[in-house]
């Protein structure tokens, strides 16, 4: 016998109190299963059919797929609406928080806690929007999807794509966008460049090959390439309408009186739709190789993490048009990466739209404006009516 679904406040409290940090640092990484089991209980009580799918090789990490209503296939594949989000958060430094990060705290019209804005609270709002829906009333299925490790390497979304499982026709990702629809986001790459020369006594430059000086030449070449990319590739929908390259980390050598034998540089690259990680990496490698060859240095370029492609959903997609009508805002573009390209590759037409603010993401004392909750629930109900309840 099913139990009543908890109140919205109780769900928010439960989500914030259940830690689910994902991190590339093993000592900070956590399983997301406790949070998924909490969601699974509520969703089952709400009438959803729930599956928890372990990630390959990671039994402590999983995706959750909960479906209300029968599977329907149209001429272009599965129908229905997917309300999606990631079940993890970034790590946090508790001593920098004024409020307990793992306890929902309301103060001054704001709900404080880790994941309030980015983005665990979205699941409570999605379940609330679906409260009382009978499976037999849905013409097309409603799916609530919770993914793993978006904040570290997007392992959950990648696993869904590799499995090739159809999920629906349209998707909304509840990332923090301030209740404004987003249909484009940039791709993200992290690349490491390593040069190896030969160390020697600093009193005689002929005794070595300086990897640090070689990296200076690489940087000069890359900054010129950055200007070329900005001139050649533009997309007016973005606030920063060109691809960017940020050299964010450099280390080389060990002592001032020793010629630097090895040097490493890390780059952040942000890609516009129409550019691919493969093309950018090939361009990067050509430039590094040319500098290294001219100086007699060894080189390698390696990915810091699997690249995230850019995403673009057509402006005339039904879900873009519906979200614009419901919010009163035209669909926008954002410079940060999301799971949208992976969902689009699965055949979903995807928008990004949530109640939080990206300025609150990954910050101490993260909060969600309480006034955003009711409008977000009504927006979700409007999309459910449009894509699950109304006649096609």
C-alpha positions in Angstrom: 0.0 0.0 0.0 1.5 3.3 -1.1 2.1 6.1 1.4 1.2 9.7 0.8 3.9 11.8 -0.9 5.6 14.1 1.6 4.9 17.8 1.5 7.0 20.0 -0.7 8.8 21.4 2.3 9.5 17.9 3.6 10.9 16.9 0.2 13.1 19.9 0.1 14.4 19.3 3.6 15.1 15.6 2.8 17.0 16.4 -0.4 19.3 19.0 1.2 20.0 16.8 4.2 21.1 13.9 2.0 24.7 14.6 0.8 25.6 13.5 -2.8 28.9 15.2 -3.6 30.7 14.2 -6.8 34.3 15.1 -7.2 37.3 14.1 -9.2 39.1 13.8 -5.8 38.3 10.4 -4.5 38.5 11.5 -0.8 35.6 13.9 -1.5 33.5 11.8 -3.8 30.3 10.3 -2.5 27.7 7.8 -3.7 24.4 9.3 -5.0 22.4 6.2 -4.1 21.0 7.5 -0.8 19.5 10.5 -2.6 18.2 8.3 -5.4 16.6 5.9 -2.9 14.8 8.8 -1.3 13.5 10.0 -4.7 12.5 6.5 -5.6 10.3 6.2 -2.6 8.5 9.4 -3.2 8.1 8.7 -6.9 6.8 5.2 -6.4 4.3 6.6 -3.9 3.2 9.1 -6.6 2.5 6.3 -9.0 5.7 6.3 -11.1 7.4 3.2 -12.3 11.0 3.6 -11.0 14.3 2.2 -12.1 17.7 2.8 -10.6 20.4 1.9 -13.1 24.0 1.5 -11.8 26.7 3.2 -13.9 29.0 0.7 -15.6 31.8 -0.2 -13.3 30.5 2.1 -10.5 28.0 0.3 -8.3 28.0 3.3 -5.9 26.7 5.6 -8.7 23.5 5.4 -10.6 20.8 7.1 -12.7 17.2 7.1 -11.8 14.4 6.9 -14.4 10.8 7.3 -13.1 7.9 7.1 -15.6 4.3 7.9 -15.2 1.9 6.7 -17.9 2.4 4.2 -20.7 5.2 4.4 -23.3 3.9 5.9 -26.5 5.8 6.0 -29.8 5.1 8.5 -32.5 6.4 8.6 -36.0 9.6 10.1 -34.8 10.2 7.8 -31.9 9.2 8.0 -28.2 6.8 10.7 -27.1 6.3 12.5 -23.8 8.2 14.9 -21.5 11.3 14.3 -19.5 12.0 16.5 -16.4 15.7 16.0 -15.8 18.4 17.0 -13.3 21.6 15.9 -11.7 21.5 14.4 -8.3 24.9 15.5 -7.2 26.5 18.7 -5.9 30.0 20.1 -5.9 32.1 19.7 -2.7 31.7 22.4 -0.1 33.7 24.1 2.6 31.4 24.1 5.6 33.5 26.6 7.6 32.8 29.2 4.9 29.0 28.8 5.3 26.9 31.0 7.6 24.1 28.4 7.4 24.4 24.6 7.7 24.9 23.5 4.1 23.1 20.2 4.8 20.1 21.7 6.5 17.3 23.6 4.7 17.2 27.1 6.3 14.6 29.8 5.4 15.6 33.3 6.1 14.7 36.6 4.4 12.7 35.0 1.7 15.5 32.6 0.7 16.0 28.9 1.2 19.6 28.2 2.0 21.4 24.9 1.6 23.8 22.9 -0.7 21.9 22.1 -3.8 19.0 24.5 -3.3 19.8 26.4 -6.5 22.1 23.9 -8.3 20.0 21.8 -8.4 18.6 19.1 -6.1 15.6 21.2 -5.1 14.3 20.9 -8.7 13.3 17.3 -8.0 11.0 18.3 -5.3 9.4 20.9 -7.5 9.0 18.3 -10.3 7.3 15.8 -8.0 5.1 18.5 -6.7 4.1 19.5 -10.2 3.1 15.9 -10.9 1.2 15.5 -7.6 -2.2 13.9 -8.1 -1.7 12.9 -11.7 -3.2 9.5 -12.6 -1.2 7.4 -15.0 -4.3 6.6 -17.1 -5.0 10.4 -17.5 -1.7 10.9 -19.4 -1.9 10.7 -23.2 1.9 10.6 -23.3 4.3 9.6 -20.5 6.0 11.9 -18.0 9.5 10.9 -17.0 11.6 12.3 -14.1 15.2 11.6 -14.6 18.1 12.0 -12.0 21.6 11.6 -13.3 25.0 11.0 -11.6 28.2 13.0 -11.5 27.2 16.0 -13.7 29.5 18.1 -11.5 32.6 16.1 -12.2 32.5 14.3 -15.6 28.8 13.9 -16.5 29.2 10.1 -16.2 25.4 9.6 -15.8 24.4 11.4 -19.0 27.2 9.7 -20.9 26.0 6.3 -19.6 22.5 7.0 -20.8 23.8 8.0 -24.3 26.0 4.9 -24.5 23.1 2.7 -23.6 21.0 4.4 -26.3 17.8 4.1 -24.3 15.0 6.3 -25.7 13.5 8.5 -23.0 10.9 10.7 -24.7 10.5 13.5 -27.2 11.1 16.6 -25.2 13.2 17.4 -22.1 13.7 20.2 -19.6 16.8 20.3 -17.5 16.2 22.2 -14.3 19.6 23.9 -14.0 19.6 27.4 -12.5 18.6 29.9 -15.2 16.5 32.3 -13.2 13.2 31.1 -14.8 14.4 32.0 -18.3 14.5 29.3 -21.0 17.9 28.4 -22.5 18.2 26.5 -25.8 22.0 26.9 -26.4 25.0 26.3 -24.3 28.7 26.3 -25.0 30.8 23.1 -24.9 33.6 22.7 -22.4 37.1 21.3 -22.8 40.0 20.9 -20.4 43.3 20.2 -22.0 46.8 19.6 -20.5 49.9 20.5 -22.5 53.2 19.0 -21.4 56.7 19.8 -22.8 59.8 17.9 -22.0 63.3 19.3 -22.6 66.6 18.8 -20.9 67.7 20.2 -17.5 71.1 21.7 -17.0 73.2 24.3 -15.1 71.7 27.7 -15.5 75.1 29.3 -16.1 75.3 27.8 -19.6 72.1 27.7 -21.7 73.7 25.3 -24.1 73.7 22.6 -21.4 69.9 22.2 -21.6 66.7 22.7 -23.5 64.2 24.9 -21.6 60.7 23.5 -21.5 59.6 26.7 -19.7 60.8 28.9 -22.6 59.1 26.5 -25.0 55.9 26.9 -23.1 56.2 30.6 -23.4 56.3 30.2 -27.2 53.3 27.8 -27.0 51.4 30.4 -25.0 52.2 33.1 -27.5 51.0 30.8 -30.3 47.8 29.9 -28.4 46.9 33.5 -27.6 47.2 34.4 -31.3 45.0 31.3 -32.1 42.5 32.6 -29.6 42.2 35.8 -31.5 41.8 33.9 -34.8 39.0 31.8 -33.3 37.2 34.9 -32.0 37.4 36.5 -35.4 36.3 33.5 -37.3 33.5 32.1 -35.1 30.6 34.2 -33.8 27.2 33.4 -32.4 25.2 36.5 -31.5 22.9 34.6 -29.1 25.7 34.3 -26.5 26.7 37.2 -24.2 30.3 36.2 -25.1 29.7 35.5 -28.7 33.0 33.7 -29.5 34.9 30.6 -28.4 37.3 31.3 -25.4 40.6 29.8 -24.3 41.8 30.4 -20.8 45.3 29.3 -19.7 44.5 28.6 -16.0 47.4 26.7 -14.6 51.1 26.5 -15.4 54.0 24.8 -13.6 57.6 24.2 -14.7 61.0 23.7 -13.2 62.2 23.3 -9.7 65.0 25.8 -9.0 66.1 29.2 -10.4 69.6 28.0 -11.1 68.5 24.9 -13.1 67.3 24.9 -16.7 63.6 23.8 -16.7 63.3 20.3 -18.0 59.6 19.9 -17.9 56.6 22.3 -18.0 52.8 21.8 -18.0 50.0 24.1 -18.9 46.3 23.5 -18.4 43.7 25.2 -20.6 39.9 25.8 -20.4 38.2 26.0 -23.9 34.6 27.0 -24.4 33.1 25.9 -27.8 30.3 27.5 -29.8 27.7 25.3 -31.4 29.1 24.2 -34.8 32.6 23.6 -33.3 33.6 20.1 -32.1 36.1 19.1 -29.4 37.8 16.9 -32.0 38.5 19.9 -34.3 39.7 22.1 -31.5 42.0 19.5 -30.1 43.5 18.8 -33.6 44.2 22.6 -33.9 45.7 22.7 -30.5 48.0 19.7 -31.2 49.2 21.2 -34.5 50.3 24.4 -32.8 52.0 22.7 -29.9 53.8 20.2 -32.2 55.1 23.0 -34.4 56.6 24.9 -31.4 58.1 21.7 -29.9 59.7 20.6 -33.2 61.3 24.0 -33.7 62.9 23.8 -30.2 63.7 20.1 -30.1 61.2 19.4 -27.3 59.0 16.4 -26.6 55.3 17.2 -26.3 51.9 15.7 -25.5 48.3 17.0 -25.2 45.9 15.1 -23.0 42.3 15.8 -21.9 41.8 16.7 -18.3 38.3 15.3 -18.6 36.0 13.9 -21.3 34.9 16.9 -23.4 31.4 18.3 -23.2 30.0 19.2 -26.7 28.1 22.4 -27.3 24.3 22.2 -27.6 21.7 23.9 -29.7 18.0 23.1 -29.8 16.2 24.7 -32.8 14.3 27.9 -32.1 11.1 26.5 -33.6 11.1 23.3 -31.4 7.8 22.9 -29.7 9.3 22.9 -26.2 11.2 26.1 -26.9 8.1 27.8 -28.1 6.1 26.4 -25.1 8.7 27.6 -22.6 8.8 31.0 -24.2 5.1 31.4 -24.0 4.9 30.2 -20.4 7.8 32.4 -19.1 7.3 35.4 -21.3 11.0 35.3 -22.2 12.8 34.5 -25.4 15.1 31.5 -25.2 18.7 32.4 -24.4 22.2 31.0 -24.6 24.6 30.4 -21.7 28.4 30.0 -21.5 28.4 27.1 -19.1 28.1 23.5 -20.0 25.0 21.3 -19.3 23.8 17.7 -20.1 21.8 19.0 -23.0 24.1 17.8 -25.8 23.9 14.2 -24.5 20.1 14.4 -24.3 19.8 15.9 -27.7 22.0 13.1 -29.0 19.4 10.7 -27.6 16.8 12.3 -29.8 15.3 14.6 -27.2 14.6 18.3 -28.0 16.0 19.9 -24.8 15.7 23.2 -23.0 17.4 24.3 -19.8 15.1 26.1 -17.4 15.2 26.2 -13.6 14.3 28.5 -10.6 17.8 29.0 -9.3 20.5 31.5 -10.3 23.9 30.4 -11.7 25.5 33.1 -9.5 24.5 31.0 -6.5 26.0 27.8 -7.9 29.1 26.4 -6.2 29.1 29.2 -3.6 29.0 29.2 0.2 25.5 30.0 1.5 23.9 28.9 -1.8 20.2 29.8 -1.8 17.0 29.7 -3.8 14.6 32.6 -3.8 11.4 31.3 -2.2 9.3 33.4 -4.6 10.6 31.4 -7.5 9.1 28.1 -6.3 5.4 28.7 -7.1 6.1 30.1 -10.6 8.4 27.1 -11.4 5.8 24.6 -10.3 3.1 26.3 -12.4 5.5 26.4 -15.4 6.2 22.6 -15.0 2.4 22.0 -14.8 1.9 24.0 -18.0 4.5 21.9 -19.8 3.0 18.6 -18.5 -0.4 19.7 -19.8 1.1 20.6 -23.1 3.2 17.5 -23.7 1.5 14.8 -21.6 -2.1 15.6 -21.1 -3.3 17.5 -24.2 -4.3 15.9 -27.4 -1.4 15.9 -30.0 
